[in-house]
């Protein structure tokens, strides 16, 4: 099948997403992978495990898309009805047992010494007209159905099982069966300015963009990512063209962009510090590990990030970071004096080139008249220079933590940049 | 309007979700809030900023639901077309400027000393037939349209603006206009056993459940949440009934449930320790702050969680936790000897009643023949007892971090439970 644009839809089945008990990270992951292969995701739909609703969603998706990927509802329990609904939708005449799946099920239960129940064995039964996508990490196999030139794929909702099946079975099948057009995305990360400011600076470039290139503004917590997406047949040509526009955009906002690729701000910092052979430690109070976690999610961070302290209590601020008890008594834990001692404590005690310290009132409680919830002191330092700044955010705990982290990264980025110029 | 069941749909507009650049946390939050008021979410749909697709999605949703909430696509830039598409769908005749919104826009730009552009002022223009939901946190106002007895609401996609408008405007309007039936959800958290094991233990209870009560199994990383959902008109009665079934379920799996409410495992631990007046510290290596962050996301954790160390480097394991350099040299950082010294170091140096230590190879690199990627040592301790256990997970970094955290919590939970019994 040769087509200009191959469209996919993702349907997730189950109440979990509709009642908000889980966030749909599966679809985001699949969307990224499908886009990489040049397949556009037309729609992502979450529906409940209700037979009529599932049948309708299948029929709607079949009208719009070439590939329909369905996740969830494959468990062994009563609320899981995806398999029997597919049996009905694709007009299967009988069930077949997939022996390879049955062997996997038996192995899994043997490994965990768990009793193998009849409901577990039934996981190996599939509609006779499907191609089985053997799931070697779990008990629910994937299934592939063909109907009117469209491909339907059913995958388990457990993230690592879904990912494994996508990587090993689904994506190879799709890319071999469809002759795909190309999509090229590139992103510039900006920090510290708003969407409208950028749109104004980029107006003339945006007006020059050819029809097949789209510019999107993706704002998030004091950062805006600018994403160029280009659609066409010649991937090389698209890339050259997009690369040129990326350079134009960067040149139009020289003080605002921090990366010409789609990486988070803390990864920008890790890359700069790694290239300069610098080390970093942290002293986190109100962020409670969020900053460390952002760094350490990146493989290979250990050449830069040495670690640090989570000093939630004043006692630990004193014992690990050598913050003086008079300082805490006189100025309080959320103060310029304390943050300066915290960042120095990290720098000296953890023996790193740079350090970050954060102390604030994340809320929702703990505010005082002169220090309302959302008051946060952030310091970054190297041996020669310390920058400390006070922020007053809002009253949402998680948001205050995230904003503190982003602003700490931005301060450190500026310090690193100024050190380069000096 | 009096109806047995009020249905809502959520439509998100914009490429970000469809290309997987962001995860749809907005819809999850809205779903939780709508469910709390007794409104069921029938479908969540993510579509691109394509006019025809938006119009079709509106028409489809109007067929199925009473309330349609649309987020995104309200920015000042060219790719934002939600407002003009709504203008068309609802047959508006003209635009009106919302003066209150214009004042807010002017204030926001004055506060940040940013130049007020024409595109920013245009944010205050709305279709003349909408009710404006003034957004005091941003420049894009919410809009409410009525059509054939259905309510359409458009909200900005910026999470805190959306949340603020939902809490202050949308939910009050909805609950006052619709006479809502009730939904009661209750959840039991289990750890360490699988879905099928639980389904087997609960089979007879599940068969007794009346038609209007549903039991769902929600598995995630070694935990399964069992959720009972009950639908009807008398909230008090539903609650009494669901409560009774929750007790029956708990009694059937006495060794497996850890909470009879929908809270995460680390919150179960915080609650137990808070009630016993106990304190906790951590020594995190491969989890890199993930454990601390899970604790500190909970307001009020500071009475239990004192903080700890992120000792990514061996140097910090030695200097902060007093791990002996011979131990590191002889056994390596990922070993029983090291983890025991780490947990003791945390307990003693941070002066807490309990401590958690984790050291492992999160991957994807750093594996050795005898210690493959995914090898993790976890220890929990109090003054009298240390439990150390080795785990071998897979080769996915983020998953290894999450599994390490969950298993650390499970070990600590078991230690706390045994201490109670002793």
Interface residues (C-beta under 8 A of the other chain):
Chain A: X14 X15 X16 X17 X18 X19 X20 X21 X22 X23 X24 X25 X27 X28 X29 X30 X31 X32 X33 X35 X40 X41 X42 X43 X44 X45 X46 X47 X48 X53 X57 X60 X75 X76 X77 X78 X79 X112 X114 X115 X117 X119 X120 X139 X158 X160 X185 X187 X194 X195 X196 X197 X199 X200 X206 X214 X215 X216 X217 X218 X219 X220 X225 X227 X229 X262 X281 X282 X284 X285 X287 X288 X289 X290 X291 X292 X293 X295 X296 X297 X299 X300 X301 X302 X305 X306 X307 X308 X309 X310 X311 X312 X313 X315 X316 X319 X320 X349 X350 X351 X362 X363 X364 X365 X394 X396 X397 X398 X399 X401
Chain B: X14 X15 X16 X17 X18 X19 X20 X21 X22 X23 X24 X25 X27 X28 X29 X30 X31 X32 X33 X35 X40 X41 X42 X43 X44 X45 X46 X47 X48 X53 X57 X60 X75 X76 X77 X78 X79 X112 X114 X115 X117 X119 X120 X139 X158 X160 X185 X194 X195 X196 X197 X199 X200 X206 X214 X215 X216 X217 X218 X219 X220 X225 X227 X229 X262 X281 X282 X284 X285 X287 X288 X289 X290 X291 X292 X293 X295 X296 X297 X299 X300 X301 X302 X305 X306 X307 X308 X309 X310 X311 X312 X313 X315 X316 X319 X320 X349 X350 X351 X362 X363 X364 X365 X394 X396 X397 X398 X399 X401
